[in-house]
Amino acid sequence: MSGVCLDGGVPSALPDGDPVPDDGALPDDVLTARGGVPLAFYVHVPFCTTRCGYCDFNTYTADELGPGVSRATYADSVIAEVELARRVLGPDDRTVDTVFFGGGTPTLLPAADLAAMLDAVRRHFGLTPDAEVTTEANPDSVSPQSLAALREAGFTRLSFGMQSSVPHVLATLDRTHDPERVPQVVEWARAAGFDQVSLDLIYGTPGESMGDWEASLRTALACAPDHVSAYSLIVEEGTALARRVRRGELPMPDDDDLADKYLLADRLLSEAGLGWYEVSNWARDDMARCRHNLYYWRGADWWGVGPGAHSHVGGVRWWNVKHPAAYAARLAAGRTPAHGREVLDAESRRVERVLLELRLREGLDIALLEPGGEAVVPDLVARGLVEHDASVIRLTTGGRLLADAVVRDLLP
């Protein structure tokens, strides 16, 4: 998807793309007939206390920021981009249905700063009455007071980066929080009035046994979350983890081990009443699904605010400059922070729909397939990878394990 990251955070590498006008103006025909398409905001907060060894997102520790940028003034830059968005979208009168603060660690900033950024969206665009407003958080970056302040400001959903409950697994991932803090922060979130709490897990870390993974799942479920995301570890080039694997200090994740751990997660989460709705996501019920991410997967419109953040409106995708200093400088000069953009043609948009919608439990409209892709469906059914009726293809459990391969078959 041209570098779009769909679960919070933005990738560290950006494509070049086409030039963007200094004022960020979109092509004249982009905003026509957008009234029925949801509008969302993603706010990237690129700050971390330490850099996790596996992370490839566009994030910075205090030592990496350099001159020209400060956490203390970051909210001002974000608010300036929200104001730019209002000018660019012009007569678009849609109110915002979801806002997602990702990172990095958004909750390293004071709750008042997060509230001010959210208020800028509310002031310039409005929020729907039932707007979903999420922030990611590390367990060691919140307090009962900060969570109460976020709830008071209008945040409705928390996504805690738990990753594992096993100390040696967290150490390999360079995660610094105490695993015993996770149940405590979930309790604080409930006390603050949050009805929606999600936990993020990672499986396949070198040295993680099946028992370790089961312990993490059971610890997560004991917190009674409304939503769980479980992602297989990916060794990204350029990360500290990749360097350790290359030196032979750690083994690469094993595909069979990853498959077994996914199946265990699906079984235990399902038994606990959380149903899968996307390959890596499970929810207590339809209301607990992450509406913001569903908009990504279904091709809605979103404006991505912050360094490296990606946006998409009406088939135009653009992405901001990476470094917070360059980002702040452009906005201070009255210029768009966009680094480049692309206009998606009809075929690109069709391919993206196949890539993303197949991952959803609702499945993929078979009409989106070209004849060559439709011709392989009977074979995929025979191999137990998909089910289909007259109009929709859906991944089976086995198909979820091989989702990328299924997509390749459907896009010959």
N, C-alpha and C positions, 0 to 999 in steps of 0.2 A: 504493500500500500504506500509506496513512495515515502517511506520513512515515518509513517504515522504510527505512534504507539498508543494502543487502545485501552490501557488499564492504568492510567496515571503516569506522569513522567513523560519526558520527550527524549528521543535518542540523541546520542552525542554527535553523530555525523549527519550533516545536512546536504541534500542535493543542491546543485547550482540553480536550475530552473531559469525562467525568463525574468527580465527586469520588472520591478514594481514601481509605479509612479511614486514620487516623493510624498504625495498626499494619500497614498494607499487606495486611490479610487479603483473601483471594480468596473469591468466592462458594462456598458449601458444596459444590456439585456439580462443581466444576472439576477436582478431583484424582482423581475416581473413574475407574477403568479407564484410567490413564495408563501402566501398566506396560510396554506395548509401544511407547511413543513415546520416541524418544531425548531426552535432556536435555543441553543445552549451556549454556555461559556465554560471554558477550561482556563484555570489560572495556575500557571506554573511558578512554583516557589523553589528556586534552585539551590537552596542552602542545606548543608548537612554538617553535623558535628564531626563525623569521620566518614571516610569513603569506604563503603563495603567492597570487598574484593571482587564480587561478581557483577557489580553495577556498571552499566554502560549508559546510564542516563546523563543528561546535561545538568550536572550538579557540581557544587563547589563548596569546599570547606573554607573556613576563615582564612587559612594560609594561602589558599589558591585564588582568592578574589582579586588581589592586587589593587592598585589605586583606581579611583573614579567610581567606586560603587560601595554601598554600605547597606547592611540589613536595615538600619534605622530609617533609610529613605526609600526603601524598595516599594513600599505601598504607594508612594507618590508617583513612581513610574508606572505602576500598574493602573492607577486611577487615570493617568494621562492616556494610556492606551485604551481604556474603556471609553474615554471621551472621544478619542480618534475613531473608535468603532461606531459610536453614535453618528459622527459626521459622515463616515464612509457608507453606512447603511441607510442614511438619509431618511426617506419616507417610509421605510420598512417599519410597520407599527406592531410587529409581533412582540409580545412579552416573553421573557425568558422562562423556560420550564425547568431547566436544571443548571446548576453551577457546581463544578468539581475543582477543588483545590488539590493539586498533586505536586510531586516533587522528585527528589529532595524530600525535605521534611517541613511542610507548611507550618506545623505547630512549633517550630523553633522561633517563629515570629510571635510577638505578643498577640494575644487574642484581640486586642483593640485594633491592631493593624489588619488582621484578617477580616474583622467586622467592617472596617473602613473600605476595604476592597469590595466586599460583598455589597455594602451600601451604595458604592458607585454604580454597580450593575443595577441595583434596585432603583436608584435615582434616575438613571439615564434610559433604562429600558423597561423597568417594571418587572416584577416576578409574578408568575401565576399563583393563584391562591394556595395550590398544593405543591409548590415548587420543591424539588429535591435539591438540597444543598449539602454537599459532601466535603469533608476534608480528610485527607490521609493524615496519619499520625503515627509516630513511634511510641511504644509504651513508656519510654523514659522522657518524653517531651511534653507531657500533659500533667495537670494537677486537677483536683476537684474544682478549684476556683477557675482555672482556664476553661475547663469543659462547661461549667455553668455559664461563663461569659459567652462562649461560642453558641450555646443553645439560646441564650437570651438574644443574641445578635441575629438569629434566624437560621443557623445551621441545623439540619435535620438528621444528618447521617454521618457516622464515623467509620473509617476504614483503618484498622490498626494493623501495622506491619509486624505480625507475630513471627512468621517464617518457620519457627520450630520451637519446641519446648525442651529440647535436649541441649545442654550446655556445650558439648563438644561439636555439635552441628552448627550452632550459632557461632562458635569460635572460628570454624572453618570459613563461614560466610562473612566473618569480621563484623558480626552484629554485636552491639555492646550492651543491649538491655538485659536485665535480669528476667529470665522466663517466668519467675513467680510473680512478676509485675502484671502480666497479662490479665489474669482473673480480676486483679484489683482495679485496673483501669476500665475494664468492662463494667464492673460494679459502679465505679464513679460515673461512667457514662449514663447508666440507667438512672442513677440518683439525680443526675443533671437534667433528666427528661428526654434523653435520646431514645426513640422507639426503634431506630434502625442502627444496628452495630454489625460491622463486617470484620472478619479476620482473614488476613492474607497469609498463605502458607507456601513454602517451597519444598519440593521433594527431589531427591536424586543427588543431594550434596555428597561429595566424596567422603566415604567413611560412615554414611548414614545407613544403618541396618534397617531391615523391615520392621523390627521391633521398635527402633527409634521413631520411624515414621508413624507407626500405629500409636505410639505414645503421644506424639504431637497431635494427631487427629483426635484422640480421646480427650486430651487436655483442652483442645479448642472446643469440642462439643460440650464439655463440662461447663463452659462459659455460656452456653445457650445462645450462640450468635444467631442473628437473623439471616446471615449471608456468609458464605465462605468462598474465597478464591484459592485455588490450588494450582500452582504453576510448576512445571518441570524446570529444573535448573538448566540454563543455557550458558555455555562457556563462550562469552563474547570476546572477540579479538580486541587486544589493547587493554584488557582488564588485568588486575593483579592475579585473579584466579587463572586466567589463560596463561600467564607467565609461569605460574606454579605447575600447571599441567604440562606445559612445554618442557620444563626442567625435569619432569618426572617425579616431582614431589607429591602430586596428587593424580589419581586416575581420571580419565574422562568418564562422565556418566554413561552407564550401560543401558542400551535401549530396552533390553528385556526387563531390567530392574525398574526402569521408569514405567514401563507398561504395567508391571505387577503392582507398583505403588499407586498408579492411577486407579486401577481396578479396586484396590483396597479402599482408597478414598471414596470412590463412587459408592461402594457397598456400605461403608460405615456412615457416610453422610446421608445416604438414602434411608437407611434404617433409623436414623435420628430424625427423619422428617424433612430433610432438605433435598429438594429435587433439582436436578441439573437443568439449566435453561440455556447455557452456552458451554462449550467444551470444557472450559476451566472454571466454571462458576455454578454455584448451587445456592438456592434461596429457600427460605421457610415457606413462602407463598408468593403469589404474583406481586403483591405489594412490596415485598422485600427484594425484588430484582433491582439491580442497579439501572435505573432508567437512563442515566447519562450514558453509560456504556452501550446500552441498547440503541441509543440514537446514533452512536458511532457505527455500530454494526449494521444499522438499517439506512445509513446514508443521509441522515438529517443534516442541518446546518449548525456549525459551531464556530465560535470565535475563540482562538487560543491566545491567551494573554501571557506574556513573559518571554524570557530569553529562550530561543529555540522552539517555542510553541508553534504548533501547526493549526491552521484554520481551514474550514471548508464552507463555502457558501455558493449554492447554485452551480456546482460543477467546477468552481475555481478553488484551487488549493494553494495556500501560501504558507511560508514558514519564516519565523523571525531570526535575526542574528543570534548567535550562540551566547556570546559573553555578556554578563550583566552590565559591564561598563559600557560596551558599545550600544546595548539596548537602551540604557538610560540616556546616553548622549544623544541618540537619534530623537528620542521623544522630547528631550529638553530643547532641541533645535526645531521642533515642530514637524519633524519628518516621521514617516512610517518606520517602524523597526523591522519591516519585512525584508528578508534577504533575497527571496526569489519566489516564483509562483509558477503554476502550470494550469492550463485549462484542459479539463478532461473531455475527451471526445466520447461519443456514444459507446464505442467499443470498450474503452477503458472503464467507463462506469458500469457496463454490463459485467466485465471481468471482476471488478471489485465486489459487485453484488454476489456473484458466485462464491468468491473467496470468503466473504463475511457471513452471508446469510445461511450458507450450508452449516456453519458452526452452531446455529441456533436450534433449539429443540423444535421450533415451529417448522424448520426445514426450508428448502429452496423451491421456488416456483420453477417447475420443469420448463416452462416457456422461456426462461432465461438462457437455456442451453441451445447451442447451435446443433445442427444435425449430427456432427461427429461426436459431440458430448453426449447427446441423447442416446446415441447408438451403444454406448458402453454401459448404460444403466442396467440392462438385464444381467450383464456379467458381474457388476458390482452387487446386485441383489443375490446372485447365485453364490458369490463369495461371502455373503453375510455382512457386507459393509454398509449397505443402505437398505431402507424400506421405501416403497413408493406406492402412491395411489395414482389416480388419473392426473393429478396436477402438482403434487409435491413430492420431493425426495427428502428423506430424513436419515441422518446417520444412526446406525445401530451402536451399541456399546463398543463392538469391535471396530466399527467405522470411526468412532471418536479417537481411538488409539492411532488410526492411520489417516486422520483428516486431511493432512497435507497431500498425501498420496492420492486420496480420493479426488481432491480438487484438481490435481495434475491430470488425472484421467478424464475429468469432465471438461477440461480446457485444453483439448489436444492442439 
